[in-house]
Amino acid sequence: MTLSIKAFFFNARTDYLPYYKHFTLKIKEGSAIKEILPMIQMQNRDFHYPTKNLYFRINGLVLDGNQTVKEITNKLGTELQIDPISAYRSTHGLEINDTDFEERFALLAPYTSQEDQTYYETLYPLHYASETFNYNNQYIGDAILVLATKMIEENNPHKAEILDAVASHHEGLWECEYENNLYHTAEYAAAIDTLKGMAKGAPNDYKPFFARKYKAPQITSLEGRSVAFYAGSDEMSQSIVESTLEQIESKGAKAIRFDKACKLAGQTLLKTHPKMAYLKMGTILLDAFDHGADLLVVSSEEDAILFQKCIGYCEKVTQRDIKLDIVSRGKLMGISGKTVV
C-alpha cells in the first residue's frame, strides 16, 4: 500500500518554528502503523521519535502505533499527517518534554495510593489528547480530572482537598469541555461532568462590555458565496459534513472546509466558564473565516442562534473581527442557488 505522509519536524535547539515535510511510503497492509516512523527517519535523519512510551498523533488522533496500516487507512484514508502527542511540548520531532504529566499528578499526590498512581500512568495518552490544550497550554489536563473522580467515587477521605486541588486551579476543571481525541473511543465526559457536579467556584462572572450585536443579513442566494459548514460534535457530525457541502455547492457556492467543523464550541461552558466558551467559539468561527468563508451554515438552529448571540463577545476575547454571516442548516433549503433581483 502507498501512503502519502505529512510529517512534523522540529528541533528545539535549532528551530524557531515547526515545519512539515512530505513523504511517499510503500508498506504492507498488515504492518503496524508505527513502522512508518523508521521509514521516514531513513529518508530524513532530522526526523525523531521516542523509543519508549511511544505515542503520537495521526490526523489529530492520539495512538500508540500498534494499529495496522489497513485499520488506519480504512478509518483515515491514505493521506496521513504525523504529529507529536503535543506539538507545544516537542523537543525533537515526536519526542516531547513530558514532565508536566508528573507535575499534574503532584496536585493529588498527598491523597493517592499506589493503585491511584498506577491508574494515572495509564492515562498518559488521555492527558495529551486533552482538547483544552488547544486553547490553554497551561491547562492541567483531562487525566488528573478523571483520576480525581475515581478517587472520590472510591470514598477517598480527602474529597474536599481533591476538589480544591483541581477546581481552584486557575487552569483546572472549569476549563474542560471533554472531547475524545484518542484513536480508540474512550468516554470520560461523564466522569468529568460528575466532578463538576461535586465542585464549587465556577468562574461564571465574565462578560465583556460594549460587544457588538449580530445583525442578520437578508440572504437570498448562495451563488458566488464562500460557505463553510459547522457540524458540531456528535457521532453523526462527520457523516453529514460532505453531504451538506455538496448541497452548498449545488446552489452555486464555493464549499469551504475547515479543521474545527466537528469540534465543540464551548456550548457546555457558557454557564460555568464563559470566557473559555467565547474563546472556543471565536476560534472555531475564525477557523472558518481564515479558510476563506464569508458565510457559515450551522448544523443546529440552537448553535446558530448561540453563535449569532455571542459573536461580539467572541471578537472581544480573540481580539479579532469575525466577518461571517451565520445561518442554520434548516434555513439552507430556503436559500436560492441563483441571484434574486
C-alpha positions in Angstrom: 0.0 0.0 0.0 1.2 3.5 -0.8 0.8 6.2 1.9 1.2 10.0 1.4 2.7 11.3 4.7 3.0 14.8 6.0 5.4 14.6 8.9 6.2 17.0 11.7 9.7 18.4 12.2 11.1 20.5 15.0 14.4 20.7 16.9 14.2 22.9 19.9 18.0 23.6 19.7 18.0 24.9 16.2 14.4 25.7 15.0 12.3 28.7 15.8 9.1 27.1 14.5 8.0 23.6 13.5 7.5 22.6 9.9 6.4 19.7 7.8 7.9 17.5 5.1 6.1 15.2 2.7 6.9 11.5 2.0 5.5 8.8 -0.1 5.9 5.4 1.5 5.1 1.8 0.5 4.2 -0.5 3.3 2.3 -3.8 3.8 -1.3 -3.5 5.0 -0.6 -5.9 7.9 2.3 -3.8 9.3 1.9 -1.8 12.4 1.4 1.8 11.5 4.4 2.8 13.8 6.7 1.1 11.3 6.4 4.2 9.1 8.4 6.2 11.7 11.8 4.5 11.0 10.9 4.6 7.3 10.6 8.4 7.5 13.8 8.6 9.5 15.7 6.6 6.9 14.8 9.2 4.3 15.5 12.2 6.6 17.7 11.8 9.7 16.3 15.0 11.2 13.0 13.1 12.0 13.0 11.9 15.6 10.6 9.8 17.6 10.7 8.3 21.1 11.8 4.7 21.6 10.0 4.4 24.9 6.5 5.5 25.8 5.7 5.8 22.1 2.5 7.8 21.4 1.9 10.2 18.6 -0.9 11.6 16.5 -2.2 10.7 13.1 -4.7 13.2 11.6 -5.1 14.6 15.1 -5.9 11.4 16.9 -3.6 10.0 19.6 -2.5 6.4 19.3 0.4 4.1 20.2 1.1 2.9 16.7 0.2 -0.7 17.2 -2.8 -0.5 14.9 -2.3 -2.0 11.4 -1.9 0.1 8.3 -5.1 -1.4 7.0 -7.0 -0.4 10.1 -5.7 3.1 10.0 -6.3 3.7 6.3 -9.8 2.2 6.5 -10.6 4.9 9.0 -8.5 7.8 8.0 -7.5 7.2 4.4 -4.1 7.1 2.8 -3.2 10.7 3.3 -1.8 10.9 6.8 -0.4 13.7 9.0 2.1 12.7 11.7 2.4 14.9 14.7 3.8 14.6 18.2 1.4 13.8 21.0 1.9 17.5 22.0 3.4 19.9 19.4 3.7 22.6 22.1 6.0 20.3 24.2 8.0 18.9 21.3 11.8 18.9 21.8 12.8 16.9 18.7 10.3 15.7 16.3 7.8 13.4 18.0 9.9 13.5 21.2 8.4 15.7 23.9 9.1 17.0 27.4 6.5 15.2 29.4 7.5 16.5 32.9 4.1 18.2 33.1 2.4 14.8 33.3 4.0 14.1 36.7 3.7 17.7 37.8 -0.1 17.4 37.4 -0.1 14.2 39.5 1.6 16.2 42.3 -1.6 18.1 42.7 -3.2 15.0 44.2 -0.2 13.0 45.2 -0.7 13.6 49.0 -4.0 11.9 48.8 -3.2 9.0 46.5 -2.4 5.3 46.9 0.0 3.3 44.8 -3.1 2.0 43.0 -4.1 5.5 42.2 -0.7 6.3 40.8 -0.7 3.2 38.7 -4.1 4.1 37.3 -2.9 7.6 36.5 0.0 6.3 34.5 -2.4 4.5 32.2 -4.0 7.9 31.4 -0.8 9.3 29.8 -2.3 9.4 26.3 -5.6 10.9 27.6 -3.6 13.8 29.3 -2.0 14.8 26.0 -5.2 14.3 24.0 -7.0 17.0 26.0 -8.8 19.3 23.7 -8.4 22.2 26.1 -4.7 22.3 25.4 -5.5 23.8 22.1 -6.8 26.9 23.9 -4.6 27.0 27.0 -1.2 25.3 27.1 -1.2 25.6 30.9 -4.3 23.5 31.4 -4.0 20.7 34.0 -5.2 18.0 31.6 -8.1 15.7 31.5 -6.2 12.8 33.1 -5.9 14.3 36.5 -9.6 15.2 36.5 -10.5 11.5 35.7 -8.2 10.4 38.5 -9.9 12.8 40.9 -13.3 11.5 40.0 -12.2 7.9 40.6 -10.6 8.7 43.9 -13.7 10.5 45.2 -16.1 7.7 43.9 -13.9 5.2 45.8 -14.6 7.2 49.0 -11.2 8.8 49.4 -11.4 10.6 52.8 -9.8 13.7 51.3 -12.7 14.7 49.0 -12.6 18.4 49.9 -8.9 18.6 49.3 -9.1 16.8 46.0 -11.9 19.0 44.7 -10.0 22.1 45.8 -6.8 21.0 44.0 -8.5 20.5 40.6 -11.3 23.1 40.8 -9.5 26.1 42.3 -6.5 25.7 40.0 -6.6 28.6 37.5 -6.3 26.3 34.5 -8.3 23.5 36.0 -11.6 21.7 36.0 -13.8 24.6 34.8 -11.8 25.0 31.5 -12.6 21.4 30.5 -15.1 20.5 27.8 -14.2 16.9 27.1 -13.8 15.6 23.6 -12.4 12.3 22.6 -9.2 12.8 20.6 -8.0 9.2 21.2 -7.9 6.9 18.2 -9.8 4.3 20.2 -13.1 5.7 21.5 -12.8 6.4 25.3 -15.7 8.1 27.0 -14.7 10.3 30.0 -17.2 13.1 29.7 -19.5 11.6 32.3 -16.6 11.3 34.8 -15.7 15.0 34.3 -19.3 16.1 34.5 -19.7 14.2 37.8 -16.7 16.0 39.1 -18.1 19.4 38.1 -21.3 18.5 39.9 -19.4 18.0 43.1 -17.2 21.1 42.8 -17.9 24.7 43.6 -16.5 28.0 42.5 -17.0 28.1 38.7 -15.7 31.5 37.4 -19.0 32.4 35.7 -18.9 36.2 36.1 -17.2 37.1 32.8 -18.9 39.3 30.2 -17.1 41.9 28.1 -18.7 45.3 27.8 -19.6 47.0 24.5 -19.6 43.8 22.4 -21.4 44.3 19.1 -24.6 42.6 18.4 -25.1 40.4 15.3 -27.1 41.9 12.5 -28.8 39.2 10.5 -28.4 39.8 6.7 -31.0 39.1 4.1 -29.5 36.1 2.3 -31.5 35.3 -0.8 -28.8 33.4 -2.8 -25.6 31.4 -2.2 -24.4 32.0 -5.7 -20.8 33.2 -5.6 -20.6 32.9 -1.8 -17.8 31.0 0.1 -19.7 28.8 2.5 -18.4 26.7 5.4 -20.4 24.2 7.4 -20.2 23.7 11.2 -21.5 20.2 12.2 -20.8 20.3 15.9 -19.5 17.3 17.9 -21.6 14.1 18.0 -21.5 10.7 16.4 -23.3 11.9 13.3 -21.3 15.1 12.7 -18.7 13.8 10.3 -21.2 11.9 8.2 -23.2 15.0 7.4 -20.4 17.3 6.5 -19.7 16.2 3.0 -23.4 15.8 2.1 -24.1 19.3 3.3 -21.1 20.7 1.4 -22.3 19.0 -1.8 -25.7 20.7 -1.2 -24.0 24.0 -0.7 -22.0 23.6 -4.0 -25.2 22.7 -5.8 -26.5 26.2 -5.0 -23.6 27.8 -6.8 -21.4 28.5 -3.7 -17.8 27.6 -3.1 -17.6 24.9 -0.3 -15.1 25.8 2.4 -13.6 23.0 4.6 -12.1 23.9 7.9 -10.4 21.9 10.7 -12.7 22.6 13.6 -16.0 21.8 11.8 -16.7 18.9 14.1 -15.5 20.3 17.4 -17.4 21.5 20.4 -17.6 25.3 20.6 -17.9 25.9 24.3 -21.6 25.2 24.4 -21.3 23.4 27.8 -19.0 26.1 29.3 -21.2 29.2 28.9 -22.7 28.9 32.4 -19.5 27.9 34.2 -16.6 29.5 32.3 -18.0 31.9 29.7 -14.6 33.4 28.8 -13.3 29.9 27.7 -16.6 29.4 25.9 -16.2 32.6 23.9 -12.6 31.7 23.2 -13.5 28.3 21.8 -16.5 29.7 19.9 -14.4 32.5 18.5 -11.6 30.2 17.5 -14.0 28.0 15.5 -15.6 30.9 13.8 -12.2 32.3 12.9 -11.1 28.9 11.6 -13.9 29.0 9.1 -13.2 32.7 8.2 -9.5 32.2 7.9 -10.1 29.3 5.5 -12.0 31.7 3.2 -15.6 31.5 4.3 -17.9 34.5 4.3 -21.0 32.5 5.3 -21.2 29.8 8.0 -24.0 27.2 7.8 -24.6 25.7 11.3 -26.0 22.2 11.8 -28.4 23.0 14.6 -30.7 26.0 15.0 -29.7 26.2 18.6 -26.0 26.6 17.8 -26.7 29.1 15.0 -28.6 31.3 17.4 -25.8 30.9 20.0 -23.1 31.9 17.5 -25.1 35.0 16.5 -25.8 36.0 20.1 -22.1 35.6 21.2 -20.2 36.7 18.2 -19.4 40.1 19.7 -18.1 38.5 22.9 -16.0 36.2 20.7 -14.4 39.1 19.0 -13.5 40.7 22.3 -11.8 37.5 23.6 -10.0 36.7 20.4 -9.3 40.4 19.7 -10.2 40.0 16.0 -13.2 40.9 13.8 -15.2 37.9 12.7 -16.8 38.9 9.4 -19.1 35.9 8.9 -22.8 35.7 8.1 -24.4 32.8 10.0 -27.4 30.7 9.2 -28.7 27.4 10.4 -28.7 24.3 8.2 -32.5 24.2 8.4 -32.7 27.6 6.5 -30.3 26.4 3.8 -33.1 24.8 1.8 -34.9 28.2 1.6 -31.9 29.9 0.1 -31.8 30.0 -3.7 -28.9 29.0 -5.9 -29.5 31.9 -8.2 -29.2 35.6 -7.5 -32.6 37.1 -6.8 -33.0 40.6 -8.4 
